[in-house]
Every structure is written in C-alpha cells, then in structure tokens.
Amino acid sequence: MVTAIGFEGSANKLGVGIVKDGKILANCRRTYITPPGEGFLPRETAEHHQENIHAVMREAFAESGLSPRDIDVINLDIEMGRLITKAKNPTVLYVSGGNTQIIAYSRQRYRIFGETIDIAVGNCLDRFARVLKLSNAPSPGYNIEQAAKKGKKYLHLPYSVKGMDVSFSGILSYMEDKITELLKEYTPEDLCYSLQETVFAMLVEITERAMAHCGSDEVSTKSKFYIGSPCRICSSPGIVDVHGRC
C-alpha cells in the first residue's frame, strides 16, 4: 500500500492531504482571507502560506496518525479522482482564479483542447464579488453561489464561446460598467444568479464539445472554486463527474 502526501498552494488556499491506498487520512487547510471588496496580493499570500505550512503539515500528520517516515511519495495531480472512481478516460475541466482549460489525453500526451482567451472564470467571479462587496470568507465564488440561490430574475448577459474557447472579460466589463443601473432593476442575488448560470452554461458547452471530440463519457472537474458545486457539472446530460462527490 502506497502512502502519499500532497501539498496545495493555489492562490489564497493552502492545504496538506495524506492518502493511503485510495483512502483519505487527512485533508487540512488554511485560507488567506482579505476584507470584502479587496483581492489578495501575491506577496502577502506567500507570507501567509510560509507562516502556516508547517502547522498545517503537523495537523495533517496528527489527523492521519502517521509520521514523515510513513510517507512513500509526494503527489502532484492532473486528473483528480481517478484512483477512487476508476475513471478510464476523463476530460479535465480545469478552472481556477488563473486558469480555464479543457484538457484531455489524446495520441500519447495531454492536450489543451480549449481555454479562455482572456481572463479565467475564477478571476471573473472574484472581481464581480468585489463589485458587490461580497465577503471573501470562505471564498468569493462560494458567496456568489449562495446569493445566486436566492435570485429569481434572470438577466441575459454576453455569451462568448467559439469552438472550445471561451471569453469572460465581456461579461465582467458589462456588469462593472452597468452595475449602478442594473441594481435599480435587479437585486444583487439576481445578478449573482445570472452571472453564475451564464458562465456555467459556457463551461458545460465547451466540456461537452471536448468530450464528443475525444470520445469520452467522463469529466474530472479540477477546480479551486465552485460554480453551483460539482454536482451541477455531473447533473448535465452525458456528463459523469469522477470526483465522486455527487
């Protein structure tokens, strides 16, 4: 049985996980939180991670009941969930504050079949959360999702998909430029709902297109934030989420 430890330092998230033969023994995290309406600076975030990494690692070993001597390998990942779910040929939807890509294994290598041509979807959501001055705790994307659940009125927003590429700067610019006017007719919850549904539809479209191109019937949602939760992805027709969370 192989015992593996993995370190996560994506954006403002810091985490240490320990897995043994497919069983999660520890999954410990810290998040650098900034005031509502503000983003996080790389230097300050790096300082937060440096100050907390040893404590998080000790917490992970304590939670797992193991010591550093018990670790066989240090992990890095591309297709999360394959060990547990036994997925054979997943298409990877990789979304975060800095990335939006559709990746799949084809002809002996991993290939990027589609991506954002400007800003990442996570960056789009983070910046819109600042416009509405939503809290950064636990994350802007999560708070947009919670607000969206209360939205009742849908606003048609710019929808930009070309092939398997997407663009989110137009949606964000539209919302930023017209926010004062929009808030006279729509609630913040309506706007969160409209933005979430629009970007989600765009991601599902390019994911399904890549799956059809590669002959895949599985998708791995490798993400550092969530739009409507991973269950939204796997509930779409023809898509099976290999994370096993649904």
C-alpha positions in Angstrom: 0.0 0.0 0.0 1.4 3.4 -1.0 1.0 6.3 1.3 1.1 9.7 -0.4 1.2 13.3 0.8 0.1 16.2 -1.3 0.7 20.0 -0.8 -1.7 22.6 -2.3 -0.8 26.2 -2.6 -3.2 27.6 -5.2 -3.9 31.3 -4.9 -5.0 32.0 -1.3 -5.6 28.4 -0.4 -3.1 26.3 1.5 -3.6 22.6 2.1 -2.0 19.3 3.0 -3.6 15.9 2.3 -2.5 12.4 3.1 -3.9 9.4 1.2 -3.2 5.7 1.7 -4.4 3.2 -0.9 -7.2 5.5 -2.0 -8.4 6.4 1.5 -8.2 10.0 2.6 -6.5 10.0 6.0 -6.1 13.8 6.3 -7.2 16.9 4.4 -6.2 20.0 6.4 -6.5 23.6 5.0 -5.9 27.3 5.7 -7.3 30.2 3.6 -5.9 33.7 3.5 -8.9 36.0 3.8 -8.9 39.7 2.8 -11.6 42.3 3.6 -14.8 42.4 1.4 -14.2 44.3 -1.9 -10.4 43.6 -1.9 -8.3 41.0 -3.6 -5.2 39.4 -2.2 -1.6 40.4 -3.1 0.8 37.6 -4.1 3.5 38.8 -1.6 1.1 38.8 1.3 -0.4 35.5 0.3 3.0 33.9 0.1 3.8 35.2 3.6 0.6 33.6 4.9 1.5 30.3 3.3 5.0 30.4 4.7 3.8 31.1 8.2 1.2 28.3 8.1 2.6 25.5 6.1 4.4 23.7 8.9 1.4 24.0 11.2 -0.9 22.6 8.5 1.5 19.7 7.8 1.8 18.9 11.5 -2.0 18.9 11.7 -2.2 16.5 8.8 0.2 14.1 10.3 -1.7 14.3 13.7 -5.0 13.7 11.9 -3.7 10.7 9.9 -1.8 9.2 12.9 1.3 8.9 10.7 4.8 10.3 10.7 7.0 11.6 7.9 8.8 8.2 7.9 5.5 6.6 6.7 5.3 8.7 3.5 6.2 6.9 0.3 5.6 9.6 -2.3 4.8 13.3 -2.7 1.9 13.9 -5.1 1.2 16.2 -8.0 -2.0 15.8 -9.9 -3.7 16.4 -13.3 -6.8 14.1 -13.1 -8.2 14.2 -9.6 -10.4 11.3 -8.6 -9.2 8.6 -10.9 -7.8 6.3 -8.2 -11.1 6.2 -6.3 -13.6 6.3 -9.2 -11.7 4.1 -11.6 -12.3 6.5 -14.4 -10.6 5.5 -17.6 -10.7 8.4 -20.0 -11.9 11.6 -18.3 -11.9 15.0 -20.0 -10.5 17.5 -17.5 -12.3 20.8 -16.9 -9.5 22.8 -15.2 -10.9 26.0 -13.6 -9.5 28.4 -11.0 -8.7 32.0 -10.4 -6.0 31.9 -13.0 -6.9 29.1 -15.3 -9.8 27.9 -17.5 -8.8 25.0 -19.7 -10.3 21.8 -21.3 -7.6 19.1 -21.1 -7.7 15.5 -22.4 -5.3 12.7 -23.1 -5.0 12.1 -26.8 -2.3 10.5 -29.0 0.1 9.7 -26.2 0.0 13.1 -24.5 -2.2 15.5 -22.6 -3.5 18.3 -24.9 -5.3 21.5 -24.2 -8.4 21.5 -26.5 -9.9 24.7 -25.3 -9.2 27.6 -22.9 -10.1 31.2 -22.0 -8.8 33.8 -24.5 -8.6 36.5 -21.8 -9.4 36.2 -18.1 -10.1 33.0 -16.1 -13.6 32.2 -14.9 -12.5 32.3 -11.3 -11.0 35.8 -11.8 -14.3 36.9 -13.4 -16.2 35.7 -10.3 -13.7 37.1 -7.8 -13.8 40.6 -9.4 -17.6 40.6 -9.6 -17.8 39.7 -5.9 -15.7 42.8 -5.2 -18.1 44.9 -7.2 -20.9 43.7 -5.0 -18.6 43.9 -1.9 -19.3 40.3 -1.0 -17.2 38.7 1.7 -14.0 36.8 0.8 -14.7 34.2 3.6 -14.7 31.4 2.8 -14.4 32.4 -0.9 -16.0 34.9 -3.3 -17.2 32.1 -5.6 -18.9 30.3 -2.7 -20.7 33.5 -1.6 -21.8 34.2 -5.2 -23.3 30.7 -5.3 -25.2 31.2 -2.0 -26.5 34.6 -3.2 -27.5 33.0 -6.6 -29.8 30.5 -4.8 -32.0 33.5 -3.8 -32.0 35.0 -7.3 -35.3 35.0 -9.1 -34.9 37.3 -12.1 -32.5 36.3 -15.0 -30.5 38.9 -16.8 -29.3 38.0 -20.3 -25.5 38.6 -20.4 -22.9 38.4 -23.1 -22.2 34.8 -24.0 -18.9 34.2 -25.7 -18.0 30.7 -26.9 -16.0 29.9 -30.1 -15.3 26.3 -30.7 -13.8 25.1 -27.4 -12.5 28.5 -26.3 -14.4 31.0 -24.1 -14.1 34.7 -23.1 -15.2 36.1 -19.8 -13.9 39.7 -20.0 -17.0 40.9 -21.9 -19.4 39.6 -19.2 -17.3 41.2 -16.4 -17.0 44.5 -18.2 -20.7 44.7 -18.9 -21.5 44.0 -15.3 -18.9 46.5 -14.0 -20.0 49.3 -16.4 -23.7 49.0 -15.7 -23.8 47.9 -12.1 -25.4 51.1 -10.8 -28.1 50.9 -13.5 -28.7 47.2 -13.1 -29.2 47.4 -9.3 -32.2 49.6 -9.9 -34.0 46.7 -11.7 -32.2 43.6 -10.3 -31.2 42.5 -6.8 -27.6 41.5 -6.1 -28.9 38.0 -5.8 -30.4 38.2 -9.3 -27.1 39.4 -10.7 -25.2 36.6 -9.0 -27.7 34.1 -10.3 -27.5 35.5 -13.9 -23.7 35.5 -13.9 -23.4 32.0 -12.4 -25.8 30.5 -14.9 -24.2 32.2 -17.9 -20.6 31.2 -17.1 -21.8 27.7 -16.1 -23.6 27.2 -19.4 -20.4 28.3 -21.3 -18.3 25.8 -19.4 -20.7 22.9 -19.9 -20.9 23.7 -23.7 -17.1 23.5 -24.2 -16.8 20.5 -21.9 -19.4 18.5 -23.8 -17.8 19.5 -27.1 -14.4 18.3 -26.0 -15.9 15.0 -24.7 -17.5 14.4 -28.1 -14.2 15.2 -29.8 -12.2 12.8 -27.6 -14.9 10.1 -27.3 -15.0 10.5 -23.5 -18.1 10.0 -21.3 -16.4 11.1 -18.1 -15.3 14.5 -16.8 -13.0 15.5 -14.0 -13.7 18.9 -12.6 -10.3 20.1 -11.4 -11.1 23.3 -9.7 -10.1 25.7 -6.9 -13.5 27.3 -6.8 -17.0 26.0 -7.5 -19.8 27.3 -9.7 -23.0 25.8 -8.4 -21.0 22.9 -6.9 -19.5 19.9 -8.7 -23.0 18.3 -8.7 -24.1 20.8 -11.3 -21.5 19.5 -13.7 -22.4 15.8 -13.3 -26.1 16.5 -13.5 -25.7 17.8 -17.0 -26.8 15.3 -19.7 -24.0 13.0 -20.8 -21.5 14.1 -18.1 -20.2 11.9 -15.3 -18.2 13.7 -12.6 -15.2 11.5 -11.5 -14.8 13.3 -8.2 -17.4 11.1 -6.6 -18.9 13.9 -4.6 -22.4 13.9 -6.2 
